[in-house]
């Protein structure tokens, strides 16, 4: 699964998703991808389980973690929605939720990453 999460940076570079990798939320997304690869139910328990765990790791609040991740997604969407749609298995008409964005990115990474 580590190769999948490492691929997150490659997706951002290759697809030019519009969010720079030095945003705090980018590192949080990498951690969530790691967690989701270990436990598929992780993206279904973001507020209750995932945000608090990442918040502890980075000495932040769960709300700050969620806000930083939403900022990454918003930046990517505002830059060019077609870029996110380019890696999505379905057509998006609005900015994806955190859960939907994670599903899109993880699905894309798993499809293009050899385990």
N, C-alpha and C positions, 0 to 999 in steps of 0.2 A: 504493500500500500504506500510505502514511502515514495516510490517512483511516481505515483499518482499525484500526491501533494506537491512534490517538487515540480511537476508539470504545470502547476498553476502559474508560475512566473512565465513559463514558455507560452501559455495561452494568452496572457496579457501582452507579451511582446509580439507574438506571431499575429494575433488578431487585432492588435492595437486597440484594446478595449477602452482606452481613454482614461485609465486610472493608473497613476504612477505607483510603482511597487514600493515606494518609501512611505506611502500612507499607512498610518497605524492599522487601519482596517484591513489592509492587505495581509499583514501578518496574522491577524485574527482569523481571516478567511482561511489561510493556510492551516491553522490549527484546527479549525472546524472540519476541513477536508480530511485531515488526519483522523479526527475522531469519527467521522462518518464512514471512513474506509474500514475502521475497526468495528464499528457498530452502526449498521444502517439506520437504526432508529434515532440516532443522534439529531438529525435534522428535523425530526418531529417533536423534539423536546428542547428547543432552543432556549426559551426563557427559563424553564425550570432547571435544566441540567447543564446545557452547554455554555451559555453566557456566564453563569456564576463560576464555572470551572476555569474559563479563560480569564475572567476578571481576577481570580486569585493568582493566576500565573503572572499577570502583568500589573498587579497591584492597582487595579482599576475597579470601577463599579460595573455591574452587568448592564446598566443603562448606557454607560460610556462605550462599552463594547458594541452594543447594538447600534448606537448612533454612528460609530466609526465605520461599521460594516455597511450601514445604509448610505453613508457618504460615498463609499467606494462604488456601490451599485448605482447611486444617482449620478455620480461623475461619469461612469461608464455609459449609462443610458443617455445622459444629456449630450455626451460627446458624439455619439452616433448609435441610435437604437438598432440599426441594421447589423452592427457588429455583434451585438448580443444575439440577435435573431439568427446570425450566421452560424452560431454554435448550438442553437436551441433545436430541439426535436419538434417544437411546435411554434407557431407564429404568436409573437407577443404584440399586443396593441397598446400596452402600457408598461411602465417600469415594473419589473418583476419584484415580488416580495423577496425577503432574504431566503426563505425556504425554497421558492421557485428558482432563484438565482443559483443557490447551492446545488439544487437538483440538475440544473442545466450544466453547470461547470463540472460537477462530479461525473455526470453522464458523458460529457465530452472527453474528459480526461481518461475515464475508464475505457472508452471506445478507442482512443488513440494511444494509449500507453500499454506497452507489453509488460505483463507481470513476470 
